[in-house]
Amino acid sequence: MNRVSYLCLTGLLSMLLSACGIPHGQPSEGSEPVAPDQILEFTTLYGQNCSGCHGANGKGGPAIALANPVYLAVADDAAIRKAIADGVSGTSMPAFAQSAGGMLTDKQIDVISGEIRARWSKPGVLIGTIPPSYAAKSTGDAKRGEAAFKVYCESCHGPSGRGGQKASAITNDSFLALVSDQGLRTIVIAGRPELGAPDWRGNVPGKPMSDQEVTDVVAWLASQRAQNPGRPYSASSYSQH
């Protein structure tokens, strides 16, 4: 037997012997797929459930950037976890917790919320400042909010928030229909750095917005919501045809 034949025979015998060690039809060790509710790896969980709206690596997309240290410094762990678990009613943010009709376990939500802060927050980012509270502490006044909007926001978003050269319309009825009051407040406070929008300190140099001014601006924006967003006709008139 020459050397080539010998090597071929040896290889064949090795394959046969190794195959004999595994019963026919039985999967090899480690080949079983992981059940969806057993996945606890952040990159996979975030990629499958969050990146479509909040962007790859939390950099922002249709929804705010989660990798915004100012946002993470203002919103506490409970607020972030609640938004993930329960969603935000009336907006495009769905509930992800199984207890609220979603697909994720409590442990998976803990992984997502915990890793968002661990990976993307910057401790001390707001040292030396007094940021507005994440949630409103008082009732907003739309009239005062309109005045504050002219001071802090109009230069970018245009008169009455209809859009300008630097930023899009923020009183667009479809936009306002898809964002909650808290969502508006979050944007005003934390900005949208991925879109070039500053946080509450950067609209007017040396003049940060006060907590009440943020609350009032949100009240004015909320007052601009249309009854029938995205439709140039009333629902009642349409139903008669």
Backbone as CSV, one residue per row, in Angstrom:
resi,resn,N_x,N_y,N_z,CA_x,CA_y,CA_z,C_x,C_y,C_z
1,MET,0.852,-1.197,0.000,0.000,0.000,0.000,0.887,1.247,0.000
2,ASN,0.622,2.145,-0.956,1.458,3.340,-0.985,0.991,4.336,0.085
3,ARG,1.796,5.390,0.228,1.536,6.364,1.318,0.205,7.073,1.136
4,VAL,-0.174,7.448,-0.091,-1.422,8.178,-0.341,-2.620,7.316,0.032
5,SER,-2.583,6.029,-0.387,-3.687,5.119,-0.061,-3.808,4.924,1.431
6,TYR,-2.667,4.817,2.095,-2.654,4.632,3.547,-3.301,5.820,4.264
7,LEU,-2.960,7.057,3.846,-3.516,8.244,4.471,-5.027,8.338,4.245
8,CYS,-5.469,7.995,3.041,-6.899,8.030,2.743,-7.665,7.031,3.603
9,LEU,-7.081,5.798,3.739,-7.730,4.765,4.543,-7.796,5.180,6.007
10,THR,-6.711,5.772,6.495,-6.664,6.231,7.879,-7.718,7.309,8.136
11,GLY,-7.849,8.249,7.200,-8.843,9.308,7.346,-10.253,8.762,7.351
12,LEU,-10.515,7.792,6.474,-11.845,7.190,6.401,-12.202,6.468,7.692
13,LEU,-11.227,5.717,8.238,-11.457,5.009,9.487,-11.735,5.975,10.639
14,SER,-11.033,7.109,10.653,-11.230,8.108,11.709,-12.641,8.678,11.661
15,MET,-13.116,8.950,10.437,-14.471,9.486,10.278,-15.513,8.479,10.745
16,LEU,-15.320,7.192,10.386,-16.276,6.158,10.775,-16.318,5.968,12.277
17,LEU,-15.119,5.983,12.897,-15.045,5.790,14.335,-15.687,6.951,15.088
18,SER,-15.440,8.191,14.597,-16.023,9.346,15.267,-17.538,9.349,15.124
19,ALA,-18.037,8.911,13.971,-19.481,8.853,13.752,-20.134,7.827,14.656
20,CYS,-19.394,6.760,14.964,-19.960,5.715,15.816,-20.187,6.193,17.241
21,GLY,-19.489,7.278,17.616,-19.622,7.773,18.984,-20.908,8.532,19.231
22,ILE,-21.634,8.922,18.176,-22.866,9.693,18.315,-24.007,8.894,17.714
23,PRO,-25.004,8.533,18.493,-26.138,7.786,17.941,-26.758,8.515,16.759
24,HIS,-27.197,7.759,15.805,-27.775,8.336,14.594,-28.975,9.227,14.939
25,GLY,-28.983,10.461,14.396,-30.083,11.386,14.613,-29.965,12.235,15.857
26,GLN,-29.004,11.958,16.713,-28.856,12.741,17.941,-27.947,13.933,17.683
27,PRO,-28.374,15.157,18.049,-27.527,16.332,17.814,-26.276,16.298,18.675
28,SER,-25.224,16.870,18.149,-23.977,16.936,18.911,-24.104,17.942,20.045
29,GLU,-23.242,17.817,21.016,-23.291,18.700,22.174,-23.087,20.151,21.756
30,GLY,-23.958,21.038,22.237,-23.831,22.462,21.952,-24.474,22.902,20.661
31,SER,-25.090,21.984,19.935,-25.690,22.351,18.649,-27.135,22.817,18.780
32,GLU,-27.750,22.614,19.955,-29.140,23.006,20.124,-29.270,24.534,20.128
33,PRO,-30.266,25.092,19.411,-30.462,26.545,19.416,-30.937,27.017,20.787
34,VAL,-30.536,28.236,21.146,-30.946,28.805,22.428,-32.366,29.344,22.294
35,ALA,-33.216,29.007,23.237,-34.591,29.511,23.215,-34.580,31.034,23.335
36,PRO,-35.496,31.720,22.635,-35.499,33.194,22.664,-35.533,33.777,24.064
37,ASP,-36.266,33.144,24.980,-36.369,33.712,26.328,-35.172,33.374,27.214
38,GLN,-34.178,32.667,26.642,-32.957,32.350,27.383,-31.773,33.205,26.956
39,ILE,-31.963,34.037,25.945,-30.871,34.903,25.466,-30.657,36.035,26.465
40,LEU,-29.434,36.144,26.956,-29.112,37.184,27.934,-27.906,38.019,27.500
41,GLU,-27.610,37.986,26.228,-26.464,38.736,25.698,-26.974,40.072,25.185
42,PHE,-26.412,41.172,25.707,-26.943,42.509,25.426,-26.951,42.843,23.942
43,THR,-25.869,42.573,23.255,-25.786,42.953,21.840,-26.923,42.327,21.041
44,THR,-27.211,41.063,21.316,-28.302,40.386,20.614,-29.658,40.969,21.010
45,LEU,-29.888,41.136,22.302,-31.166,41.668,22.769,-31.408,43.078,22.246
46,TYR,-30.391,43.923,22.320,-30.549,45.298,21.843,-30.751,45.318,20.329
47,GLY,-29.965,44.518,19.618,-30.065,44.504,18.167,-31.421,44.039,17.681
48,GLN,-32.013,43.080,18.368,-33.294,42.526,17.929,-34.492,43.357,18.369
49,ASN,-34.339,44.128,19.446,-35.508,44.794,20.012,-35.443,46.322,20.037
50,CYS,-34.259,46.905,19.968,-34.129,48.346,20.205,-33.496,49.128,19.053
51,SER,-32.559,48.510,18.347,-31.766,49.253,17.368,-32.587,49.793,16.213
52,GLY,-33.700,49.137,15.892,-34.513,49.604,14.772,-35.012,51.023,14.959
53,CYS,-35.258,51.422,16.196,-35.731,52.783,16.485,-34.633,53.666,17.085
54,HIS,-33.853,53.102,18.007,-32.860,53.906,18.732,-31.472,53.857,18.103
55,GLY,-31.334,53.132,16.995,-30.080,53.146,16.255,-29.051,52.157,16.755
56,ALA,-28.165,51.769,15.851,-27.062,50.884,16.219,-26.206,51.557,17.280
57,ASN,-25.837,50.799,18.292,-25.011,51.312,19.391,-25.650,52.513,20.086
58,GLY,-26.987,52.592,20.046,-27.687,53.656,20.752,-27.481,55.035,20.196
59,LYS,-27.094,55.139,18.918,-26.750,56.433,18.330,-27.942,57.204,17.804
60,GLY,-29.138,56.644,17.928,-30.322,57.377,17.523,-30.822,57.005,16.144
61,GLY,-32.113,57.184,15.952,-32.758,56.899,14.681,-34.096,57.593,14.684
62,PRO,-35.182,56.892,14.365,-36.498,57.504,14.502,-36.772,57.956,15.940
63,ALA,-36.191,57.266,16.902,-36.331,57.629,18.318,-35.006,58.167,18.848
64,ILE,-35.043,58.687,20.062,-33.869,59.349,20.641,-32.681,58.406,20.776
65,ALA,-31.498,58.992,20.813,-30.282,58.228,21.079,-30.251,57.847,22.555
66,LEU,-30.072,56.564,22.819,-29.944,56.116,24.205,-28.511,56.280,24.701
67,ALA,-27.575,56.358,23.781,-26.171,56.571,24.144,-25.896,58.066,24.288
68,ASN,-26.797,58.744,24.964,-26.678,60.176,25.229,-26.441,60.336,26.722
69,PRO,-25.230,60.668,27.149,-24.929,60.745,28.583,-25.824,61.715,29.351
70,VAL,-26.259,62.798,28.690,-27.146,63.747,29.376,-28.485,63.087,29.667
71,TYR,-29.022,62.380,28.700,-30.287,61.656,28.922,-30.131,60.654,30.055
72,LEU,-29.055,59.892,30.046,-28.852,58.866,31.070,-28.595,59.467,32.447
73,ALA,-28.104,60.698,32.488,-27.879,61.354,33.779,-29.176,61.903,34.358
74,VAL,-30.144,62.210,33.497,-31.403,62.786,33.955,-32.442,61.704,34.249
75,ALA,-32.527,60.701,33.374,-33.495,59.609,33.559,-32.900,58.555,34.486
76,ASP,-33.612,58.185,35.529,-33.082,57.188,36.454,-33.363,55.774,35.958
77,ASP,-32.820,54.791,36.675,-32.953,53.391,36.263,-34.421,52.968,36.175
78,ALA,-35.230,53.399,37.137,-36.632,52.990,37.165,-37.383,53.503,35.943
79,ALA,-37.101,54.746,35.541,-37.792,55.333,34.386,-37.425,54.603,33.102
80,ILE,-36.149,54.291,32.942,-35.701,53.602,31.734,-36.288,52.196,31.686
81,ARG,-36.244,51.501,32.816,-36.773,50.132,32.830,-38.274,50.104,32.582
82,LYS,-38.997,51.061,33.148,-40.443,51.109,32.959,-40.797,51.347,31.497
83,ALA,-40.061,52.229,30.832,-40.326,52.505,29.415,-40.123,51.255,28.573
84,ILE,-39.065,50.493,28.890,-38.806,49.259,28.135,-39.881,48.223,28.433
85,ALA,-40.189,48.037,29.688,-41.129,46.983,30.083,-42.560,47.283,29.661
86,ASP,-43.022,48.506,29.939,-44.433,48.834,29.748,-44.719,49.623,28.484
87,GLY,-43.670,50.086,27.792,-43.895,50.923,26.627,-44.394,52.298,27.034
88,VAL,-44.737,53.104,26.040,-45.282,54.438,26.294,-46.599,54.539,25.535
89,SER,-47.681,54.585,26.261,-49.017,54.587,25.657,-49.191,55.749,24.686
90,GLY,-49.804,55.467,23.554,-50.090,56.502,22.573,-48.927,56.876,21.685
91,THR,-47.808,56.166,21.815,-46.642,56.454,20.984,-46.206,55.177,20.271
92,SER,-45.114,55.281,19.530,-44.601,54.114,18.805,-43.740,53.205,19.667
93,MET,-43.587,53.531,20.971,-42.783,52.705,21.871,-43.646,51.595,22.459
94,PRO,-43.421,50.333,22.048,-44.253,49.235,22.535,-43.772,48.711,23.880
95,ALA,-44.611,47.913,24.521,-44.225,47.219,25.747,-43.465,45.953,25.370
96,PHE,-42.337,45.713,26.032,-41.529,44.532,25.732,-41.656,43.437,26.787
97,ALA,-42.167,43.754,27.969,-42.264,42.755,29.036,-43.358,41.748,28.719
98,GLN,-43.107,40.491,29.027,-44.128,39.463,28.842,-45.375,39.785,29.646
99,SER,-45.211,40.383,30.805,-46.354,40.716,31.655,-47.244,41.793,31.041
100,ALA,-46.688,42.517,30.037,-47.455,43.576,29.368,-47.773,43.213,27.923
101,GLY,-47.586,41.938,27.582,-47.895,41.480,26.236,-46.702,41.400,25.302
102,GLY,-45.516,41.683,25.813,-44.314,41.626,24.990,-43.671,40.251,24.999
103,MET,-42.417,40.184,24.540,-41.730,38.904,24.382,-40.562,38.705,25.334
104,LEU,-40.202,39.726,26.108,-38.991,39.638,26.920,-39.290,39.312,28.377
105,THR,-38.420,38.531,28.981,-38.540,38.209,30.400,-38.021,39.374,31.238
106,ASP,-38.325,39.343,32.527,-37.822,40.385,33.430,-36.303,40.410,33.430
107,LYS,-35.693,39.237,33.382,-34.231,39.172,33.394,-33.644,39.806,32.135
108,GLN,-34.279,39.586,30.994,-33.793,40.175,29.744,-33.925,41.695,29.765
109,ILE,-35.020,42.193,30.336,-35.196,43.643,30.448,-34.166,44.230,31.394
110,ASP,-33.834,43.514,32.465,-32.784,43.966,33.373,-31.448,44.086,32.642
111,VAL,-31.158,43.123,31.769,-29.914,43.159,31.006,-29.883,44.391,30.110
112,ILE,-30.966,44.638,29.390,-30.991,45.772,28.466,-30.861,47.087,29.215
113,SER,-31.683,47.292,30.230,-31.657,48.567,30.949,-30.340,48.770,31.682
114,GLY,-29.820,47.712,32.275,-28.560,47.836,33.000,-27.381,48.112,32.087
115,GLU,-27.330,47.434,30.949,-26.199,47.610,30.036,-26.249,48.946,29.305
116,ILE,-27.439,49.469,29.054,-27.536,50.797,28.441,-26.782,51.809,29.293
117,ARG,-27.022,51.761,30.600,-26.326,52.705,31.482,-24.852,52.354,31.631
118,ALA,-24.556,51.074,31.790,-23.162,50.672,32.014,-22.281,51.025,30.819
119,ARG,-22.812,50.904,29.608,-22.015,51.119,28.404,-21.954,52.581,27.978
120,TRP,-23.054,53.335,28.185,-23.164,54.622,27.511,-23.270,55.837,28.427
121,SER,-23.342,55.644,29.728,-23.405,56.803,30.623,-21.992,57.323,30.902
122,LYS,-21.927,58.574,31.361,-20.659,59.193,31.745,-20.849,59.830,33.113
123,PRO,-20.422,59.151,34.167,-20.589,59.706,35.514,-19.978,61.100,35.611
124,GLY,-20.708,62.001,36.217,-20.197,63.354,36.400,-20.445,64.279,35.232
125,VAL,-21.184,63.830,34.220,-21.369,64.655,33.030,-22.128,65.948,33.344
126,LEU,-22.923,65.960,34.415,-23.700,67.152,34.742,-23.208,67.851,36.004
127,ILE,-22.009,67.526,36.441,-21.453,68.193,37.621,-21.360,69.698,37.358
128,GLY,-21.805,70.466,38.325,-21.759,71.925,38.184,-23.006,72.512,37.540
129,THR,-23.979,71.676,37.217,-25.220,72.161,36.621,-26.410,71.737,37.480
130,ILE,-27.523,72.393,37.265,-28.772,72.004,37.924,-29.764,71.686,36.806
131,PRO,-29.810,70.443,36.363,-30.679,70.108,35.240,-32.147,70.126,35.633
132,PRO,-33.023,70.380,34.694,-34.458,70.233,34.975,-34.752,68.791,35.366
133,SER,-35.818,68.587,36.112,-36.179,67.236,36.511,-36.646,66.443,35.299
134,TYR,-36.434,65.132,35.355,-36.848,64.279,34.236,-38.353,64.382,34.001
135,ALA,-39.149,64.302,35.058,-40.603,64.440,34.957,-41.022,65.812,35.471
136,ALA,-42.067,66.367,34.894,-42.541,67.684,35.299,-43.003,67.679,36.755
137,LYS,-42.680,68.745,37.478,-43.077,68.863,38.876,-44.217,69.863,39.068
138,SER,-44.600,70.527,37.994,-45.666,71.513,38.082,-46.474,71.484,36.790
139,THR,-47.576,72.203,36.778,-48.405,72.289,35.581,-47.821,73.329,34.638
140,GLY,-47.759,73.002,33.380,-47.219,73.940,32.408,-48.255,74.957,31.960
141,ASP,-47.768,76.112,31.511,-48.627,77.171,30.996,-48.302,77.365,29.517
142,ALA,-49.270,77.080,28.652,-49.020,77.120,27.207,-48.671,78.524,26.727
143,LYS,-49.290,79.546,27.309,-49.001,80.913,26.880,-47.563,81.289,27.204
144,ARG,-47.142,80.988,28.419,-45.734,81.245,28.769,-44.819,80.381,27.911
145,GLY,-45.271,79.150,27.613,-44.469,78.248,26.804,-44.253,78.762,25.404
146,GLU,-45.255,79.413,24.840,-45.098,79.997,23.507,-44.019,81.078,23.514
147,ALA,-44.005,81.883,24.582,-42.985,82.926,24.702,-41.597,82.308,24.871
148,ALA,-41.506,81.265,25.691,-40.217,80.597,25.899,-39.744,79.922,24.611
149,PHE,-40.665,79.376,23.842,-40.309,78.747,22.567,-39.654,79.777,21.643
150,LYS,-40.193,80.982,21.603,-39.620,82.020,20.738,-38.193,82.357,21.149
151,VAL,-37.934,82.313,22.456,-36.600,82.654,22.953,-35.602,81.527,22.682
152,TYR,-35.993,80.302,22.986,-35.040,79.199,22.989,-35.076,78.309,21.745
153,CYS,-36.178,78.269,21.046,-36.356,77.232,20.027,-36.614,77.762,18.615
154,GLU,-37.194,78.940,18.509,-37.641,79.442,17.207,-36.504,79.639,16.218
155,SER,-35.321,79.991,16.705,-34.201,80.251,15.793,-33.839,79.025,14.965
156,CYS,-34.131,77.838,15.473,-33.859,76.607,14.717,-35.133,76.015,14.113
157,HIS,-36.204,75.943,14.910,-37.421,75.256,14.471,-38.410,76.172,13.754
158,GLY,-38.062,77.444,13.632,-38.896,78.356,12.866,-40.076,78.894,13.635
159,PRO,-40.702,79.979,13.102,-41.881,80.561,13.755,-42.983,79.522,13.952
160,SER,-43.544,79.497,15.148,-44.608,78.556,15.513,-44.180,77.104,15.351
161,GLY,-42.868,76.875,15.313,-42.367,75.505,15.237,-42.627,74.824,13.918
162,ARG,-42.800,75.603,12.847,-43.135,75.016,11.547,-41.905,74.619,10.730
163,GLY,-40.750,74.743,11.331,-39.527,74.343,10.639,-38.700,75.529,10.188
164,GLY,-37.396,75.359,10.209,-36.488,76.424,9.777,-35.326,75.840,9.012
165,GLN,-34.331,76.645,8.759,-33.165,76.195,7.993,-32.300,75.234,8.794
166,LYS,-32.364,75.325,10.119,-31.495,74.505,10.955,-32.171,73.250,11.502
167,ALA,-33.485,73.233,11.587,-34.171,72.088,12.202,-35.557,71.924,11.603
168,SER,-36.112,70.751,11.808,-37.402,70.395,11.230,-38.562,71.009,12.007
169,ALA,-39.760,70.874,11.428,-40.970,71.324,12.107,-41.202,70.466,13.338
170,ILE,-41.490,71.119,14.447,-41.728,70.379,15.685,-43.188,70.456,16.105
171,THR,-43.993,71.240,15.386,-45.432,71.263,15.629,-46.173,70.498,14.546
172,ASN,-45.457,69.690,13.788,-46.069,68.819,12.791,-47.049,67.883,13.476
173,ASP,-48.292,67.790,12.940,-49.312,67.021,13.647,-48.971,65.541,13.753
174,SER,-48.331,64.978,12.735,-47.970,63.556,12.794,-46.891,63.314,13.839
175,PHE,-45.907,64.223,13.915,-44.859,64.084,14.930,-45.449,64.159,16.329
176,LEU,-46.292,65.157,16.573,-46.862,65.335,17.902,-47.781,64.182,18.288
177,ALA,-48.371,63.524,17.281,-49.239,62.381,17.570,-48.450,61.156,17.994
178,LEU,-47.170,61.121,17.668,-46.357,59.942,17.938,-45.428,60.101,19.139
179,VAL,-45.455,61.256,19.783,-44.554,61.490,20.911,-45.373,61.921,22.122
180,SER,-45.023,61.411,23.278,-45.732,61.759,24.508,-45.218,63.079,25.064
181,ASP,-45.936,63.622,26.041,-45.454,64.832,26.709,-44.089,64.584,27.351
182,GLN,-43.927,63.400,27.957,-42.637,63.076,28.559,-41.556,62.983,27.486
183,GLY,-41.906,62.440,26.328,-40.946,62.378,25.231,-40.508,63.757,24.787
184,LEU,-41.444,64.683,24.706,-41.101,66.065,24.355,-40.181,66.674,25.413
185,ARG,-40.525,66.437,26.677,-39.703,66.984,27.766,-38.288,66.406,27.708
186,THR,-38.192,65.121,27.444,-36.877,64.482,27.361,-36.040,65.105,26.257
187,ILE,-36.643,65.365,25.105,-35.913,65.967,23.982,-35.464,67.380,24.334
188,VAL,-36.353,68.160,24.954,-35.990,69.540,25.317,-34.827,69.542,26.308
189,ILE,-34.844,68.625,27.275,-33.791,68.602,28.294,-32.492,68.013,27.750
190,ALA,-32.577,66.831,27.169,-31.362,66.093,26.774,-30.895,66.417,25.371
191,GLY,-31.743,67.071,24.569,-31.380,67.356,23.194,-31.400,66.099,22.341
192,ARG,-31.031,66.250,21.103,-30.817,65.114,20.218,-29.472,65.334,19.531
193,PRO,-28.394,65.018,20.238,-27.054,65.307,19.700,-26.794,64.670,18.352
194,GLU,-27.462,63.532,18.078,-27.257,62.880,16.786,-27.842,63.699,15.643
195,LEU,-28.732,64.653,15.977,-29.324,65.534,14.961,-28.815,66.965,15.090
196,GLY,-27.883,67.168,15.990,-27.340,68.510,16.183,-28.176,69.388,17.095
197,ALA,-29.185,68.801,17.779,-30.029,69.587,18.677,-29.395,69.633,20.065
198,PRO,-29.176,70.831,20.620,-28.511,70.937,21.927,-29.422,70.554,23.078
199,ASP,-28.827,70.349,24.257,-29.637,70.107,25.438,-30.139,71.439,25.998
200,TRP,-30.749,71.398,27.168,-31.415,72.583,27.712,-30.467,73.758,27.948
201,ARG,-29.153,73.505,27.925,-28.176,74.567,28.193,-27.716,75.290,26.944
202,GLY,-27.940,74.707,25.781,-27.253,75.202,24.592,-28.072,76.000,23.606
203,ASN,-29.355,76.246,23.890,-30.166,76.995,22.938,-29.777,78.466,22.867
204,VAL,-29.591,79.057,24.031,-29.133,80.449,24.117,-27.857,80.451,24.953
205,PRO,-26.711,80.811,24.378,-25.441,80.764,25.114,-25.523,81.511,26.448
206,GLY,-25.129,80.822,27.502,-25.102,81.429,28.828,-26.455,81.564,29.491
207,LYS,-27.496,80.991,28.872,-28.832,81.110,29.446,-29.566,79.778,29.354
208,PRO,-29.268,78.856,30.253,-29.960,77.567,30.233,-31.441,77.726,30.555
209,MET,-32.249,76.840,30.038,-33.679,76.878,30.333,-33.919,76.463,31.783
210,SER,-34.874,77.116,32.423,-35.243,76.714,33.772,-36.186,75.522,33.705
211,ASP,-36.373,74.867,34.837,-37.285,73.740,34.898,-38.687,74.155,34.457
212,GLN,-39.133,75.319,34.914,-40.490,75.774,34.571,-40.593,76.123,33.089
213,GLU,-39.551,76.689,32.529,-39.583,77.009,31.097,-39.685,75.740,30.257
214,VAL,-38.992,74.696,30.664,-39.116,73.415,29.961,-40.551,72.912,30.053
215,THR,-41.117,72.956,31.245,-42.493,72.500,31.453,-43.475,73.312,30.606
216,ASP,-43.254,74.618,30.536,-44.163,75.479,29.769,-44.044,75.241,28.268
217,VAL,-42.822,75.057,27.788,-42.641,74.778,26.363,-43.340,73.479,25.978
218,VAL,-43.211,72.467,26.814,-43.884,71.193,26.545,-45.398,71.390,26.536
219,ALA,-45.914,72.203,27.459,-47.351,72.471,27.499,-47.807,73.148,26.212
220,TRP,-47.014,74.078,25.707,-47.389,74.744,24.458,-47.337,73.781,23.274
221,LEU,-46.290,72.967,23.207,-46.201,71.986,22.126,-47.378,71.018,22.180
222,ALA,-47.722,70.563,23.382,-48.844,69.634,23.518,-50.148,70.272,23.068
223,SER,-50.276,71.585,23.257,-51.497,72.279,22.857,-51.636,72.376,21.345
224,GLN,-50.560,72.094,20.623,-50.585,72.165,19.161,-51.005,70.847,18.514
225,ARG,-51.272,69.819,19.319,-51.679,68.536,18.748,-53.009,68.669,18.017
226,ALA,-53.087,68.047,16.831,-54.312,68.086,16.038,-55.279,67.005,16.488
227,GLN,-56.566,67.267,16.351,-57.563,66.273,16.727,-57.500,65.060,15.814
228,ASN,-57.257,65.304,14.542,-57.154,64.221,13.563,-55.802,64.319,12.859
229,PRO,-54.732,63.917,13.525,-53.391,64.086,12.953,-53.214,63.366,11.625
230,GLY,-52.575,64.071,10.677,-52.266,63.467,9.383,-53.429,63.412,8.436
231,ARG,-54.614,63.974,8.837,-55.787,63.917,7.967,-56.345,65.321,7.756
232,PRO,-56.494,65.745,6.518,-57.009,67.095,6.230,-58.526,67.167,6.299
233,TYR,-59.170,66.125,6.832,-60.616,66.082,6.928,-60.988,65.547,8.301
234,SER,-62.206,65.754,8.724,-62.656,65.232,10.011,-63.162,63.811,9.842
235,ALA,-63.053,63.031,10.874,-63.501,61.647,10.814,-65.005,61.573,10.550
236,SER,-65.764,62.512,11.119,-67.219,62.494,10.962,-67.638,62.751,9.519
237,SER,-66.976,63.724,8.861,-67.342,64.024,7.475,-66.958,62.884,6.553
238,TYR,-65.849,62.207,6.847,-65.412,61.090,6.011,-66.385,59.922,6.106
239,SER,-66.944,59.688,7.304,-67.834,58.534,7.501,-69.177,58.713,6.796
240,GLN,-69.481,59.945,6.370,-70.754,60.202,5.721,-70.695,59.925,4.216
241,HIS,-69.518,59.615,3.690,-69.366,59.385,2.258,-69.149,57.926,1.949
